[in-house]
C-alpha cells in the first residue's frame, strides 16, 4: 500500500503523462508445441526438438498517452539487473 500512496503522490506532482511503462518479452527459436488436436480417442504422433533454441528478448518503454517506444532494445540471452540498469 505504501507503494501506491507514493505513486499517487508522484502522479499529483508530475502528472499522469510522466508515467513510463516498461515491458520485456522473449522469443525462443524452435519452440515445440506440446499440444495438438485430434478426434476423440485418436492419438497424435509428431516430432519435436528436445533442445532449447537461442532466446531473443525485446525490452522497451512507453509514456502514457504516446504511441512511440522509448529505447527499444533487442538482445540475445537473459536480462539481469546489471543489464537493465545499464
Jmol script that loads the backbone (N, CA, C; Angstrom):
load data "model"
ATOM      1  N   UNK A   1       0.818  -1.194   0.000  1.00  0.00           N
ATOM      2  CA  UNK A   1       0.000   0.000   0.000  1.00  0.00           C
ATOM      3  C   UNK A   1       0.862   1.258   0.000  1.00  0.00           C
ATOM      4  N   UNK A   2       2.024   1.179   0.649  1.00  0.00           N
ATOM      5  CA  UNK A   2       2.904   2.339   0.688  1.00  0.00           C
ATOM      6  C   UNK A   2       3.335   2.724  -0.730  1.00  0.00           C
ATOM      7  N   UNK A   3       3.596   1.709  -1.566  1.00  0.00           N
ATOM      8  CA  UNK A   3       3.993   1.956  -2.953  1.00  0.00           C
ATOM      9  C   UNK A   3       2.918   2.757  -3.685  1.00  0.00           C
ATOM     10  N   UNK A   4       1.651   2.350  -3.532  1.00  0.00           N
ATOM     11  CA  UNK A   4       0.560   3.030  -4.227  1.00  0.00           C
ATOM     12  C   UNK A   4       0.353   4.455  -3.723  1.00  0.00           C
ATOM     13  N   UNK A   5       0.513   4.661  -2.418  1.00  0.00           N
ATOM     14  CA  UNK A   5       0.401   6.028  -1.886  1.00  0.00           C
ATOM     15  C   UNK A   5       1.505   6.909  -2.470  1.00  0.00           C
ATOM     16  N   UNK A   6       2.716   6.364  -2.519  1.00  0.00           N
ATOM     17  CA  UNK A   6       3.844   7.117  -3.083  1.00  0.00           C
ATOM     18  C   UNK A   6       3.607   7.399  -4.559  1.00  0.00           C
ATOM     19  N   UNK A   7       3.132   6.391  -5.288  1.00  0.00           N
ATOM     20  CA  UNK A   7       2.856   6.562  -6.720  1.00  0.00           C
ATOM     21  C   UNK A   7       1.798   7.638  -6.952  1.00  0.00           C
ATOM     22  N   UNK A   8       0.726   7.600  -6.175  1.00  0.00           N
ATOM     23  CA  UNK A   8      -0.321   8.628  -6.316  1.00  0.00           C
ATOM     24  C   UNK A   8       0.224  10.022  -6.034  1.00  0.00           C
ATOM     25  N   UNK A   9       1.068  10.138  -5.032  1.00  0.00           N
ATOM     26  CA  UNK A   9       1.661  11.443  -4.699  1.00  0.00           C
ATOM     27  C   UNK A   9       2.556  11.932  -5.837  1.00  0.00           C
ATOM     28  N   UNK A  10       3.338  11.039  -6.416  1.00  0.00           N
ATOM     29  CA  UNK A  10       4.208  11.422  -7.540  1.00  0.00           C
ATOM     30  C   UNK A  10       3.394  11.833  -8.762  1.00  0.00           C
ATOM     31  N   UNK A  11       2.285  11.136  -9.010  1.00  0.00           N
ATOM     32  CA  UNK A  11       1.420  11.486 -10.143  1.00  0.00           C
ATOM     33  C   UNK A  11       0.809  12.868  -9.934  1.00  0.00           C
ATOM     34  N   UNK A  12       0.444  13.197  -8.697  1.00  0.00           N
ATOM     35  CA  UNK A  12      -0.107  14.523  -8.424  1.00  0.00           C
ATOM     36  C   UNK A  12       0.931  15.610  -8.673  1.00  0.00           C
ATOM     37  N   UNK A  13       2.183  15.329  -8.374  1.00  0.00           N
ATOM     38  CA  UNK A  13       3.248  16.318  -8.567  1.00  0.00           C
ATOM     39  C   UNK A  13       3.630  16.435 -10.043  1.00  0.00           C
ATOM     40  N   UNK A  14       3.883  15.297 -10.703  1.00  0.00           N
ATOM     41  CA  UNK A  14       4.423  15.307 -12.071  1.00  0.00           C
ATOM     42  C   UNK A  14       3.388  15.092 -13.167  1.00  0.00           C
ATOM     43  N   UNK A  15       2.197  14.627 -12.818  1.00  0.00           N
ATOM     44  CA  UNK A  15       1.152  14.396 -13.810  1.00  0.00           C
ATOM     45  C   UNK A  15       1.191  12.978 -14.363  1.00  0.00           C
ATOM     46  N   UNK A  16       0.040  12.535 -14.855  1.00  0.00           N
ATOM     47  CA  UNK A  16      -0.097  11.169 -15.354  1.00  0.00           C
ATOM     48  C   UNK A  16       0.743  10.931 -16.614  1.00  0.00           C
ATOM     49  N   UNK A  17       0.997  11.976 -17.386  1.00  0.00           N
ATOM     50  CA  UNK A  17       1.774  11.813 -18.623  1.00  0.00           C
ATOM     51  C   UNK A  17       3.254  11.561 -18.364  1.00  0.00           C
ATOM     52  N   UNK A  18       3.680  11.678 -17.119  1.00  0.00           N
ATOM     53  CA  UNK A  18       5.080  11.398 -16.796  1.00  0.00           C
ATOM     54  C   UNK A  18       5.319   9.909 -16.534  1.00  0.00           C
ATOM     55  N   UNK A  19       4.232   9.122 -16.449  1.00  0.00           N
ATOM     56  CA  UNK A  19       4.383   7.686 -16.211  1.00  0.00           C
ATOM     57  C   UNK A  19       5.056   7.014 -17.402  1.00  0.00           C
ATOM     58  N   UNK A  20       5.952   6.094 -17.115  1.00  0.00           N
ATOM     59  CA  UNK A  20       6.634   5.316 -18.154  1.00  0.00           C
ATOM     60  C   UNK A  20       6.377   3.848 -17.860  1.00  0.00           C
ATOM     61  N   UNK A  21       5.863   3.125 -18.861  1.00  0.00           N
ATOM     62  CA  UNK A  21       5.593   1.700 -18.738  1.00  0.00           C
ATOM     63  C   UNK A  21       6.719   0.938 -19.422  1.00  0.00           C
ATOM     64  N   UNK A  22       7.281  -0.053 -18.732  1.00  0.00           N
ATOM     65  CA  UNK A  22       8.384  -0.848 -19.271  1.00  0.00           C
ATOM     66  C   UNK A  22       7.938  -2.307 -19.320  1.00  0.00           C
ATOM     67  N   UNK A  23       8.257  -2.982 -20.439  1.00  0.00           N
ATOM     68  CA  UNK A  23       7.908  -4.396 -20.555  1.00  0.00           C
ATOM     69  C   UNK A  23       9.001  -5.130 -21.312  1.00  0.00           C
ATOM     70  N   UNK A  24       9.120  -6.413 -21.027  1.00  0.00           N
ATOM     71  CA  UNK A  24      10.109  -7.270 -21.681  1.00  0.00           C
ATOM     72  C   UNK A  24       9.398  -8.526 -22.149  1.00  0.00           C
ATOM     73  N   UNK A  25       9.761  -9.005 -23.327  1.00  0.00           N
ATOM     74  CA  UNK A  25       9.212 -10.276 -23.800  1.00  0.00           C
ATOM     75  C   UNK A  25      10.317 -11.061 -24.492  1.00  0.00           C
ATOM     76  N   UNK A  26      10.190 -12.372 -24.473  1.00  0.00           N
ATOM     77  CA  UNK A  26      11.214 -13.230 -25.048  1.00  0.00           C
ATOM     78  C   UNK A  26      10.658 -14.101 -26.157  1.00  0.00           C
ATOM     79  N   UNK A  27      11.517 -14.412 -27.107  1.00  0.00           N
ATOM     80  CA  UNK A  27      11.178 -15.263 -28.239  1.00  0.00           C
ATOM     81  C   UNK A  27      12.239 -16.351 -28.325  1.00  0.00           C
ATOM     82  N   UNK A  28      11.807 -17.593 -28.427  1.00  0.00           N
ATOM     83  CA  UNK A  28      12.764 -18.685 -28.487  1.00  0.00           C
ATOM     84  C   UNK A  28      12.674 -19.382 -29.836  1.00  0.00           C
ATOM     85  N   UNK A  29      13.828 -19.657 -30.400  1.00  0.00           N
ATOM     86  CA  UNK A  29      13.931 -20.334 -31.687  1.00  0.00           C
ATOM     87  C   UNK A  29      13.515 -21.793 -31.522  1.00  0.00           C
ATOM     88  N   UNK A  30      12.694 -22.284 -32.415  1.00  0.00           N
ATOM     89  CA  UNK A  30      12.349 -23.703 -32.423  1.00  0.00           C
ATOM     90  C   UNK A  30      11.532 -24.173 -31.238  1.00  0.00           C
ATOM     91  N   UNK A  31      10.627 -23.365 -30.754  1.00  0.00           N
ATOM     92  CA  UNK A  31       9.798 -23.767 -29.623  1.00  0.00           C
ATOM     93  C   UNK A  31       8.827 -24.856 -30.078  1.00  0.00           C
ATOM     94  N   UNK A  32       8.743 -25.918 -29.302  1.00  0.00           N
ATOM     95  CA  UNK A  32       7.865 -27.039 -29.645  1.00  0.00           C
ATOM     96  C   UNK A  32       6.459 -26.790 -29.116  1.00  0.00           C
ATOM     97  N   UNK A  33       5.490 -27.158 -29.912  1.00  0.00           N
ATOM     98  CA  UNK A  33       4.097 -27.116 -29.469  1.00  0.00           C
ATOM     99  C   UNK A  33       3.812 -28.454 -28.786  1.00  0.00           C
ATOM    100  N   UNK A  34       3.443 -28.427 -27.544  1.00  0.00           N
ATOM    101  CA  UNK A  34       3.254 -29.658 -26.782  1.00  0.00           C
ATOM    102  C   UNK A  34       1.839 -30.212 -26.887  1.00  0.00           C
ATOM    103  N   UNK A  35       0.958 -29.523 -27.585  1.00  0.00           N
ATOM    104  CA  UNK A  35      -0.425 -29.948 -27.692  1.00  0.00           C
ATOM    105  C   UNK A  35      -0.837 -30.008 -29.152  1.00  0.00           C
ATOM    106  N   UNK A  36      -1.802 -30.877 -29.449  1.00  0.00           N
ATOM    107  CA  UNK A  36      -2.329 -30.993 -30.813  1.00  0.00           C
ATOM    108  C   UNK A  36      -3.797 -31.383 -30.723  1.00  0.00           C
ATOM    109  N   UNK A  37      -4.496 -31.246 -31.832  1.00  0.00           N
ATOM    110  CA  UNK A  37      -5.912 -31.588 -31.879  1.00  0.00           C
ATOM    111  C   UNK A  37      -6.071 -32.903 -32.623  1.00  0.00           C
ATOM    112  N   UNK A  38      -6.981 -33.740 -32.170  1.00  0.00           N
ATOM    113  CA  UNK A  38      -7.333 -34.965 -32.896  1.00  0.00           C
ATOM    114  C   UNK A  38      -8.761 -35.335 -32.533  1.00  0.00           C
ATOM    115  N   UNK A  39      -9.309 -36.260 -33.294  1.00  0.00           N
ATOM    116  CA  UNK A  39     -10.640 -36.758 -32.958  1.00  0.00           C
ATOM    117  C   UNK A  39     -10.542 -37.530 -31.653  1.00  0.00           C
ATOM    118  N   UNK A  40     -11.614 -37.524 -30.909  1.00  0.00           N
ATOM    119  CA  UNK A  40     -11.635 -38.202 -29.609  1.00  0.00           C
ATOM    120  C   UNK A  40     -11.216 -39.668 -29.775  1.00  0.00           C
ATOM    121  N   UNK A  41     -10.291 -40.101 -28.913  1.00  0.00           N
ATOM    122  CA  UNK A  41      -9.834 -41.485 -28.934  1.00  0.00           C
ATOM    123  C   UNK A  41      -8.677 -41.759 -29.884  1.00  0.00           C
ATOM    124  N   UNK A  42      -8.296 -40.807 -30.734  1.00  0.00           N
ATOM    125  CA  UNK A  42      -7.180 -40.990 -31.675  1.00  0.00           C
ATOM    126  C   UNK A  42      -5.943 -40.304 -31.117  1.00  0.00           C
ATOM    127  N   UNK A  43      -4.801 -41.005 -31.175  1.00  0.00           N
ATOM    128  CA  UNK A  43      -3.543 -40.423 -30.706  1.00  0.00           C
ATOM    129  C   UNK A  43      -2.891 -39.624 -31.819  1.00  0.00           C
ATOM    130  N   UNK A  44      -2.152 -38.619 -31.410  1.00  0.00           N
ATOM    131  CA  UNK A  44      -1.386 -37.785 -32.342  1.00  0.00           C
ATOM    132  C   UNK A  44       0.085 -38.124 -32.160  1.00  0.00           C
ATOM    133  N   UNK A  45       0.784 -38.297 -33.268  1.00  0.00           N
ATOM    134  CA  UNK A  45       2.220 -38.550 -33.226  1.00  0.00           C
ATOM    135  C   UNK A  45       2.924 -37.439 -33.988  1.00  0.00           C
ATOM    136  N   UNK A  46       4.032 -37.015 -33.481  1.00  0.00           N
ATOM    137  CA  UNK A  46       4.790 -35.971 -34.153  1.00  0.00           C
ATOM    138  C   UNK A  46       6.182 -35.884 -33.569  1.00  0.00           C
ATOM    139  N   UNK A  47       7.004 -35.104 -34.211  1.00  0.00           N
ATOM    140  CA  UNK A  47       8.371 -34.920 -33.742  1.00  0.00           C
ATOM    141  C   UNK A  47       8.487 -33.558 -33.081  1.00  0.00           C
ATOM    142  N   UNK A  48       9.360 -33.508 -32.114  1.00  0.00           N
ATOM    143  CA  UNK A  48       9.672 -32.219 -31.517  1.00  0.00           C
ATOM    144  C   UNK A  48      11.123 -32.233 -31.083  1.00  0.00           C
ATOM    145  N   UNK A  49      11.709 -31.085 -31.111  1.00  0.00           N
ATOM    146  CA  UNK A  49      13.111 -30.945 -30.761  1.00  0.00           C
ATOM    147  C   UNK A  49      13.256 -30.926 -29.244  1.00  0.00           C
ATOM    148  N   UNK A  50      14.242 -31.634 -28.730  1.00  0.00           N
ATOM    149  CA  UNK A  50      14.463 -31.672 -27.292  1.00  0.00           C
ATOM    150  C   UNK A  50      15.352 -30.549 -26.797  1.00  0.00           C
ATOM    151  N   UNK A  51      16.076 -29.923 -27.705  1.00  0.00           N
ATOM    152  CA  UNK A  51      16.998 -28.854 -27.311  1.00  0.00           C
ATOM    153  C   UNK A  51      16.280 -27.517 -27.243  1.00  0.00           C
ATOM    154  N   UNK A  52      16.799 -26.652 -26.414  1.00  0.00           N
ATOM    155  CA  UNK A  52      16.272 -25.282 -26.366  1.00  0.00           C
ATOM    156  C   UNK A  52      17.021 -24.451 -27.385  1.00  0.00           C
ATOM    157  N   UNK A  53      16.313 -23.574 -28.026  1.00  0.00           N
ATOM    158  CA  UNK A  53      16.928 -22.713 -29.027  1.00  0.00           C
ATOM    159  C   UNK A  53      17.475 -21.432 -28.427  1.00  0.00           C
ATOM    160  N   UNK A  54      18.018 -20.627 -29.295  1.00  0.00           N
ATOM    161  CA  UNK A  54      18.550 -19.326 -28.895  1.00  0.00           C
ATOM    162  C   UNK A  54      17.380 -18.428 -28.492  1.00  0.00           C
ATOM    163  N   UNK A  55      17.524 -17.697 -27.401  1.00  0.00           N
ATOM    164  CA  UNK A  55      16.447 -16.830 -26.921  1.00  0.00           C
ATOM    165  C   UNK A  55      16.771 -15.371 -27.221  1.00  0.00           C
ATOM    166  N   UNK A  56      15.849 -14.722 -27.903  1.00  0.00           N
ATOM    167  CA  UNK A  56      15.939 -13.287 -28.184  1.00  0.00           C
ATOM    168  C   UNK A  56      14.954 -12.574 -27.268  1.00  0.00           C
ATOM    169  N   UNK A  57      15.332 -11.428 -26.787  1.00  0.00           N
ATOM    170  CA  UNK A  57      14.475 -10.647 -25.898  1.00  0.00           C
ATOM    171  C   UNK A  57      14.319  -9.231 -26.430  1.00  0.00           C
ATOM    172  N   UNK A  58      13.159  -8.678 -26.191  1.00  0.00           N
ATOM    173  CA  UNK A  58      12.874  -7.294 -26.553  1.00  0.00           C
ATOM    174  C   UNK A  58      12.418  -6.578 -25.297  1.00  0.00           C
ATOM    175  N   UNK A  59      13.013  -5.438 -25.036  1.00  0.00           N
ATOM    176  CA  UNK A  59      12.588  -4.604 -23.912  1.00  0.00           C
ATOM    177  C   UNK A  59      12.381  -3.191 -24.454  1.00  0.00           C
ATOM    178  N   UNK A  60      11.311  -2.568 -24.018  1.00  0.00           N
ATOM    179  CA  UNK A  60      11.016  -1.214 -24.483  1.00  0.00           C
ATOM    180  C   UNK A  60      10.146  -0.515 -23.442  1.00  0.00           C
ATOM    181  N   UNK A  61      10.068   0.776 -23.566  1.00  0.00           N
ATOM    182  CA  UNK A  61       9.253   1.580 -22.651  1.00  0.00           C
ATOM    183  C   UNK A  61       8.339   2.484 -23.468  1.00  0.00           C
ATOM    184  N   UNK A  62       7.285   2.937 -22.827  1.00  0.00           N
ATOM    185  CA  UNK A  62       6.335   3.836 -23.479  1.00  0.00           C
ATOM    186  C   UNK A  62       5.766   4.780 -22.443  1.00  0.00           C
ATOM    187  N   UNK A  63       5.542   6.020 -22.853  1.00  0.00           N
ATOM    188  CA  UNK A  63       4.922   7.002 -21.947  1.00  0.00           C
ATOM    189  C   UNK A  63       3.414   6.976 -22.092  1.00  0.00           C
ATOM    190  N   UNK A  64       2.746   7.300 -21.021  1.00  0.00           N
ATOM    191  CA  UNK A  64       1.285   7.369 -21.019  1.00  0.00           C
ATOM    192  C   UNK A  64       0.819   8.359 -22.077  1.00  0.00           C
ATOM    193  N   UNK A  65      -0.106   7.928 -22.931  1.00  0.00           N
ATOM    194  CA  UNK A  65      -0.674   8.806 -23.942  1.00  0.00           C
ATOM    195  C   UNK A  65       0.156   8.946 -25.209  1.00  0.00           C
ATOM    196  N   UNK A  66       1.294   8.263 -25.311  1.00  0.00           N
ATOM    197  CA  UNK A  66       2.147   8.329 -26.504  1.00  0.00           C
ATOM    198  C   UNK A  66       2.230   6.942 -27.124  1.00  0.00           C
ATOM    199  N   UNK A  67       2.355   6.884 -28.446  1.00  0.00           N
ATOM    200  CA  UNK A  67       2.428   5.585 -29.117  1.00  0.00           C
ATOM    201  C   UNK A  67       3.852   5.169 -29.437  1.00  0.00           C
ATOM    202  N   UNK A  68       4.790   6.109 -29.431  1.00  0.00           N
ATOM    203  CA  UNK A  68       6.171   5.773 -29.777  1.00  0.00           C
ATOM    204  C   UNK A  68       6.862   5.064 -28.615  1.00  0.00           C
ATOM    205  N   UNK A  69       7.803   4.181 -28.956  1.00  0.00           N
ATOM    206  CA  UNK A  69       8.554   3.443 -27.944  1.00  0.00           C
ATOM    207  C   UNK A  69       9.799   4.216 -27.546  1.00  0.00           C
ATOM    208  N   UNK A  70      10.159   4.106 -26.288  1.00  0.00           N
ATOM    209  CA  UNK A  70      11.368   4.743 -25.768  1.00  0.00           C
ATOM    210  C   UNK A  70      12.425   3.653 -25.614  1.00  0.00           C
ATOM    211  N   UNK A  71      13.562   3.845 -26.203  1.00  0.00           N
ATOM    212  CA  UNK A  71      14.733   2.964 -26.049  1.00  0.00           C
ATOM    213  C   UNK A  71      14.439   1.481 -26.251  1.00  0.00           C
ATOM    214  N   UNK A  72      13.812   1.090 -27.379  1.00  0.00           N
ATOM    215  CA  UNK A  72      13.622  -0.347 -27.602  1.00  0.00           C
ATOM    216  C   UNK A  72      14.977  -1.024 -27.782  1.00  0.00           C
ATOM    217  N   UNK A  73      15.135  -2.204 -27.200  1.00  0.00           N
ATOM    218  CA  UNK A  73      16.413  -2.906 -27.270  1.00  0.00           C
ATOM    219  C   UNK A  73      16.150  -4.392 -27.498  1.00  0.00           C
ATOM    220  N   UNK A  74      16.783  -4.963 -28.524  1.00  0.00           N
ATOM    221  CA  UNK A  74      16.688  -6.381 -28.836  1.00  0.00           C
ATOM    222  C   UNK A  74      18.025  -7.013 -28.486  1.00  0.00           C
ATOM    223  N   UNK A  75      18.015  -8.098 -27.728  1.00  0.00           N
ATOM    224  CA  UNK A  75      19.272  -8.720 -27.320  1.00  0.00           C
ATOM    225  C   UNK A  75      19.099 -10.223 -27.167  1.00  0.00           C
ATOM    226  N   UNK A  76      20.211 -10.933 -27.177  1.00  0.00           N
ATOM    227  CA  UNK A  76      20.231 -12.384 -27.018  1.00  0.00           C
ATOM    228  C   UNK A  76      20.574 -12.724 -25.575  1.00  0.00           C
ATOM    229  N   UNK A  77      19.903 -13.721 -25.025  1.00  0.00           N
ATOM    230  CA  UNK A  77      20.189 -14.164 -23.665  1.00  0.00           C
ATOM    231  C   UNK A  77      19.214 -13.589 -22.666  1.00  0.00           C
ATOM    232  N   UNK A  78      19.575 -13.688 -21.414  1.00  0.00           N
ATOM    233  CA  UNK A  78      18.703 -13.228 -20.329  1.00  0.00           C
ATOM    234  C   UNK A  78      19.049 -11.807 -19.905  1.00  0.00           C
ATOM    235  N   UNK A  79      18.088 -11.164 -19.292  1.00  0.00           N
ATOM    236  CA  UNK A  79      18.286  -9.807 -18.789  1.00  0.00           C
ATOM    237  C   UNK A  79      18.391  -9.869 -17.271  1.00  0.00           C
ATOM    238  N   UNK A  80      19.494  -9.370 -16.745  1.00  0.00           N
ATOM    239  CA  UNK A  80      19.653  -9.304 -15.296  1.00  0.00           C
ATOM    240  C   UNK A  80      19.613  -7.838 -14.864  1.00  0.00           C
ATOM    241  N   UNK A  81      19.729  -7.593 -13.579  1.00  0.00           N
ATOM    242  CA  UNK A  81      19.649  -6.226 -13.049  1.00  0.00           C
ATOM    243  C   UNK A  81      20.732  -5.336 -13.640  1.00  0.00           C
ATOM    244  N   UNK A  82      21.937  -5.876 -13.793  1.00  0.00           N
ATOM    245  CA  UNK A  82      23.039  -5.082 -14.348  1.00  0.00           C
ATOM    246  C   UNK A  82      22.745  -4.664 -15.790  1.00  0.00           C
ATOM    247  N   UNK A  83      22.202  -5.580 -16.578  1.00  0.00           N
ATOM    248  CA  UNK A  83      21.851  -5.260 -17.961  1.00  0.00           C
ATOM    249  C   UNK A  83      20.711  -4.262 -18.050  1.00  0.00           C
ATOM    250  N   UNK A  84      19.759  -4.357 -17.136  1.00  0.00           N
ATOM    251  CA  UNK A  84      18.616  -3.446 -17.138  1.00  0.00           C
ATOM    252  C   UNK A  84      19.034  -2.036 -16.747  1.00  0.00           C
ATOM    253  N   UNK A  85      19.877  -1.941 -15.743  1.00  0.00           N
ATOM    254  CA  UNK A  85      20.295  -0.631 -15.252  1.00  0.00           C
ATOM    255  C   UNK A  85      21.372  -0.014 -16.124  1.00  0.00           C
ATOM    256  N   UNK A  86      22.002  -0.831 -16.971  1.00  0.00           N
ATOM    257  CA  UNK A  86      22.964  -0.360 -17.963  1.00  0.00           C
ATOM    258  C   UNK A  86      24.187   0.236 -17.406  1.00  0.00           C
TER     259      UNK A  86
END
end "model"
wireframe off; spacefill off
backbone 0.3
color backbone group
